[in-house]
Amino acid sequence: MSPGDGVPVDETCRVQGAEGGVWAAGDVTGIARTTHAARYQADVALSNILGSHREADYRAIPRVVYTTPTVYAVGVTPGRAAELGIDLRTAGYDLAATARAAVEADDRGRVELYADRSRGLLIGAAAAGLHAEEWMSEIALAIRAETPLGLLADVVHAFPTYGESVEAPLRELAGPLAAPEEEAR
Ligand SMILES: Cc1cc2nc3c(=O)[nH]c(=O)nc-3n(C[C@H](O)[C@H](O)[C@H](O)COP(=O)(O)OP(=O)(O)OC[C@H]3O[C@@H](n4cnc5c(N)ncnc54)[C@H](O)[C@@H]3O)c2cc1C
């Protein structure tokens, strides 16, 4: 193990190579050093210790910097997608174009969504904006649940919210990548 690496665990959070039942959760695993990831791994480990097989899925663990405005990212970055050979399609939107920005008198920020062109699914996103850690949760859910783009583009957001900012990029991505009539049913 090198400095900075974690204790190696398998998908069930069981420590690899250890004798008997040894489990690890949190920063010590080196996987996603956040409180929410630590809690998630603890849940996964506990389920397995209690006898229900459960595997951790790290595809949609949010990464947040609590600045003003918030900086938020989830899933695959464009750089990582390039390393993985994923044919990425991106679409974005400036928060200044939302009515909420006028209401809040704060037009800073932007959202960017990343879709895997071959699978027609969202695989990552980034945003900077007030409370992005709250209104981007639906994108984390969409990535984790592999929600079809056509269905996502059919979701109605309340007016005036920053959440409306994902509608235009979702429509842009769904257009060439999905069959909305089928998936929105
Ligand atoms: C400044 C700062 C800000 C952060 N802000 C955020 C944030 O906003 N959101 C977020 O999600 N994450 C944040 N994090 C990361 C987050 O704190 C960690 O990811 C999280 O606490 C990991 O939980 P853990 O249980 O794995 O480890 P810890 O919370 O570090 O708990 C480990 C515990 O083990 C104890 N311990 C260590 N060695 C021993 C030993 N030999 N014997 C007995 N006990 C021992 C320690 O004292 C500690 O209490 C922040 C971290 C830092 C440093």
Ligand as a Chemical Component Dictionary entry (heavy atoms), coordinates in Angstrom:
data_LIG
# 
_chem_comp.id                   LIG 
_chem_comp.type                 NON-POLYMER 
_chem_comp.pdbx_formal_charge   0 
_chem_comp.three_letter_code    LIG 
# 
loop_
_chem_comp_atom.comp_id 
_chem_comp_atom.atom_id 
_chem_comp_atom.alt_atom_id 
_chem_comp_atom.type_symbol 
_chem_comp_atom.charge 
_chem_comp_atom.model_Cartn_x 
_chem_comp_atom.model_Cartn_y 
_chem_comp_atom.model_Cartn_z 
_chem_comp_atom.pdbx_ordinal 
LIG C1  C1  C 0 -11.568 20.503 7.226  1  
LIG C2  C2  C 0 -12.435 19.388 6.661  2  
LIG C3  C3  C 0 -13.678 19.699 6.154  3  
LIG C4  C4  C 0 -14.485 18.691 5.629  4  
LIG N1  N1  N 0 -15.724 19.014 5.143  5  
LIG C5  C5  C 0 -16.515 18.055 4.668  6  
LIG C6  C6  C 0 -17.827 18.344 4.208  7  
LIG O1  O1  O 0 -18.284 19.485 4.213  8  
LIG N2  N2  N 0 -18.595 17.325 3.735  9  
LIG C7  C7  C 0 -18.129 16.040 3.694  10 
LIG O2  O2  O 0 -18.883 15.167 3.273  11 
LIG N3  N3  N 0 -16.902 15.731 4.132  12 
LIG C8  C8  C 0 -16.083 16.686 4.620  13 
LIG N4  N4  N 0 -14.827 16.371 5.070  14 
LIG C9  C9  C 0 -14.379 14.977 5.014  15 
LIG C10 C10 C 0 -15.026 14.194 6.156  16 
LIG O3  O3  O 0 -14.704 14.816 7.391  17 
LIG C11 C11 C 0 -14.510 12.771 6.161  18 
LIG O4  O4  O 0 -14.650 12.205 4.877  19 
LIG C12 C12 C 0 -15.306 11.928 7.162  20 
LIG O5  O5  O 0 -15.177 12.452 8.449  21 
LIG C13 C13 C 0 -14.809 10.495 7.119  22 
LIG O6  O6  O 0 -15.395 9.772  8.167  23 
LIG P1  P1  P 0 -14.586 8.589  8.820  24 
LIG O7  O7  O 0 -15.509 8.002  9.851  25 
LIG O8  O8  O 0 -14.042 7.713  7.772  26 
LIG O9  O9  O 0 -13.335 9.245  9.523  27 
LIG P2  P2  P 0 -13.263 10.275 10.717 28 
LIG O10 O10 O 0 -14.481 11.138 10.757 29 
LIG O11 O11 O 0 -11.934 10.924 10.599 30 
LIG O12 O12 O 0 -13.313 9.359  11.998 31 
LIG C14 C14 C 0 -12.222 8.549  12.340 32 
LIG C15 C15 C 0 -12.201 8.483  13.863 33 
LIG O13 O13 O 0 -11.230 7.503  14.246 34 
LIG C16 C16 C 0 -10.486 8.040  15.336 35 
LIG N5  N5  N 0 -9.208  7.323  15.346 36 
LIG C17 C17 C 0 -8.150  7.479  14.519 37 
LIG N6  N6  N 0 -7.162  6.641  14.855 38 
LIG C18 C18 C 0 -7.611  5.919  15.905 39 
LIG C19 C19 C 0 -7.054  4.890  16.701 40 
LIG N7  N7  N 0 -5.835  4.395  16.490 41 
LIG N8  N8  N 0 -7.811  4.389  17.695 42 
LIG C20 C20 C 0 -9.060  4.844  17.927 43 
LIG N9  N9  N 0 -9.624  5.811  17.228 44 
LIG C21 C21 C 0 -8.911  6.349  16.221 45 
LIG C22 C22 C 0 -10.364 9.505  15.026 46 
LIG O14 O14 O 0 -10.088 10.234 16.204 47 
LIG C23 C23 C 0 -11.762 9.805  14.498 48 
LIG O15 O15 O 0 -12.665 10.139 15.525 49 
LIG C24 C24 C 0 -14.013 17.359 5.598  50 
LIG C25 C25 C 0 -12.739 17.057 6.114  51 
LIG C26 C26 C 0 -11.957 18.055 6.619  52 
LIG C27 C27 C 0 -10.598 17.702 7.183  53 
# 
loop_
_chem_comp_bond.comp_id 
_chem_comp_bond.atom_id_1 
_chem_comp_bond.atom_id_2 
_chem_comp_bond.value_order 
_chem_comp_bond.pdbx_ordinal 
LIG C1  C2  SING 1  
LIG C2  C3  SING 2  
LIG C2  C26 DOUB 3  
LIG C3  C4  DOUB 4  
LIG C4  N1  SING 5  
LIG C4  C24 SING 6  
LIG N1  C5  DOUB 7  
LIG C5  C6  SING 8  
LIG C5  C8  SING 9  
LIG C6  O1  DOUB 10 
LIG C6  N2  SING 11 
LIG N2  C7  SING 12 
LIG C7  O2  DOUB 13 
LIG C7  N3  SING 14 
LIG N3  C8  DOUB 15 
LIG C8  N4  SING 16 
LIG N4  C9  SING 17 
LIG N4  C24 SING 18 
LIG C9  C10 SING 19 
LIG C10 O3  SING 20 
LIG C10 C11 SING 21 
LIG C11 O4  SING 22 
LIG C11 C12 SING 23 
LIG C12 O5  SING 24 
LIG C12 C13 SING 25 
LIG C13 O6  SING 26 
LIG O6  P1  SING 27 
LIG P1  O7  DOUB 28 
LIG P1  O8  SING 29 
LIG P1  O9  SING 30 
LIG O9  P2  SING 31 
LIG P2  O10 DOUB 32 
LIG P2  O11 SING 33 
LIG P2  O12 SING 34 
LIG O12 C14 SING 35 
LIG C14 C15 SING 36 
LIG C15 O13 SING 37 
LIG C15 C23 SING 38 
LIG O13 C16 SING 39 
LIG C16 N5  SING 40 
LIG C16 C22 SING 41 
LIG N5  C17 SING 42 
LIG N5  C21 SING 43 
LIG C17 N6  DOUB 44 
LIG N6  C18 SING 45 
LIG C18 C19 SING 46 
LIG C18 C21 DOUB 47 
LIG C19 N7  SING 48 
LIG C19 N8  DOUB 49 
LIG N8  C20 SING 50 
LIG C20 N9  DOUB 51 
LIG N9  C21 SING 52 
LIG C22 O14 SING 53 
LIG C22 C23 SING 54 
LIG C23 O15 SING 55 
LIG C24 C25 DOUB 56 
LIG C25 C26 SING 57 
LIG C26 C27 SING 58 
# 
